[in-house]
């Protein structure tokens, strides 16, 4: 078996044997693995199993009781904003894991844009006038004379 990957069943069996207290050296020979690989699985065996969503469920339960994010952070001794993070970003996980996910998600209201064309045209004329005033202020005396002559010829 040297050089081959372990199957899922073999990995689980190896981890169970490590948890039962079997020596790493014995398991290295039995499975044909390197010391480093068995050491890796030994660390995996010692890690507590993560319970996905436990923190999120606790936060949701406290939120449903009426606590706000800051109060939940203090009660669970979390970093500031941690409860808000879970409440905002894990609503889908909350509903899948059986928690209600807090109050029903409110839809964002979008204000309709109502254009008043007279106001828009006046604003546009005002902006254009400002641009022309700025351009006029940048022109030199001779350029202004030429511009005036050109405008008078076009009339």
N, C-alpha and C positions, 0 to 999 in steps of 0.2 A: 504494500500500500504506500510505500515511500514515494513522495513526490506527487501523490494524488490528492485531490480535494476530498474533504469529508462530505458525506451526504448529510442532509438535515437530521436524520435519525442518529447518525454517528456523532454529530456535534452535540445533540441533546443528551445522548448517552454519556459522552465524555464530560460534559458539564455536570451531570448528575453524579458521576463518580467523583469528580473533584469536590463537589459539595458534600459528598459522603465522607470525604477525608482521605481518599486514596492518594498515594504519593505521585508527584508529577513525573519523577524518573521512571516509575513503573508504567505509567500511561504513555510516556514517550516511546518506550519499547513496544508496548502493546499495539499502539496505533501507527507506529512508524513515522512519527512526527518529530520535528526539531524541538529543542527545549523552548525556544522562543515562541513557537506556535502553541505549545501546551501552556506556557506561562500566560499567553494572551487569553486562552480559554479559562485559565484559573482566575484571571481578573474579571472576566465576564461572569464566572460562577459566583464570585463574591459580591458583585454589584447587586443591589436590591432591584427587584423587578419594578420597572416604571409602571405606574398606574396612569395610563393616559387619561387626561381630562379630569383628574381628581381635583386639582387646584381650580380649574375652570368651573367645576360644579360647585365647589365651596364658595367661590366668588359670586356665582349666579344666585346661590341660595341666600347669601348675605344681602345681595342687591335686591332680591325679591322681598326681604324683610324691611327694606327701606333705607339701608345704609348707602351712602354715596361712596365714590371711588376712594377718596382720601381716608374715610373711616375704615373701609375694608383693608386698605394698605396697612393702616395702623394695627387693626385687630389681628391680621394674619402675619404681621411683621414682614411685609413685603417692601420692595423698593417703591419710592414714590412714582405713581403712574402705572404700576404693574396691573392693578385691578382694572383700570381704565383700558389698558392694552387688551386684556383678556375679554372684557365686556364688548369692546368695539370690534375686535378682529376674530373672535371665535364664536360668534353667534350661530354660525352653521354647525360648529362642533357641539355647541350646547344643545341645539335642537336634536341632533343625531344621537347624543348621549342620553337623552331623556329629560334633560332640564328644559325649562320653558324658554330660557334665554332672555329673561327680563320682560319688560313691557313690549307690547307689539311694536314692530319697527314702523316708525312713522315715515311716510313718504315725504320727500323733499318737495316743498312747494316752489314752483317756478313762476315768477311773476311774468305775465305777458308783457311784451314790449309793444307799447302803443305809440306810434309815431304821429306827431302832429306836423304835417308837411309844411305848413306856413312857418312854424317855429324852426324846423330843420332848414328850410331855404333861407330864413333870416340869419341863422347861425352860420350857414355856409357862406353867405354874402359877407358877413362880418369877418369870418376867417380869411376870405379872399382879400378883403380890404386891408386886413392886417398884414398879409403877405405882400401886397402891393406897396403898402406904406414902408415896410421894411426894405423891399427892393429899391424903392425910390430914394430912401435915405442912404443907401449904399452907393448910388450913382454919383459920379462927379458932375460939375457944372456943365461941361461941354456935352456929356452924355444926356443930361436932362434936356438941353436945348434941342439936340437931335431927336429925342423922343417926342418932344412937343411938336416939332416941325413935321415929323412923320404922322402924328395923329391929326394935325390940321390938314395935311394933304389928303388923307383918307376920307375926310368929311366931305 
